[in-house]
């Protein structure tokens, strides 16, 4: 039940999958909306954005360890070889982007000389020398990477819906049932 089986993802995988989806969606909304708010609200929203983003980085690392230490349900036997390859490449790219996106945010904050407060539980002080140009580079990377991540998530969702409604196999159900 907690661990993955040969046919379904376990509870831990499902919880991490859907929690990260919700948090990432919230981060996109908060990141886009923050600039439209007044100065005080922008600081509050961005403080929350930074804390949640740092949490996402930690959760992605946990999810990656969980995935490496657990079996992954195989794609249906009817899947073509190219579909298996595309699924593996997409999942690999999702993990890379889910790590790179919050990491560029953390590095941006670090090089801009800001501490990272995580819900008041702990704070990460600047660990590198302040460098505005490097901070700006990471800011630009952070702003571009979310677009690639959003496109890849859209592809992932489209593939799940394709499997569910067109192929009528259990690819989507193994991440939603239980």
Buried (B, 14 or more C-beta within 10 A) or exposed (E): EEEBEEEBBBEBBBBBBEBBEEBBEBBBEBBEEBEEBEEEEBEEBBBBBBBBBBBBBEBBBEBBEBBEEBEBBEBEEEBEEEBEEBBEEBBEBBBBBBBBBBBBBBBBBBBBBBEBBBEEEEEBEBEEEEBEEBBEBBBEBBEEBBEBBBEBBEBBEEBBEBBBEEBEBBBBBBBBEE
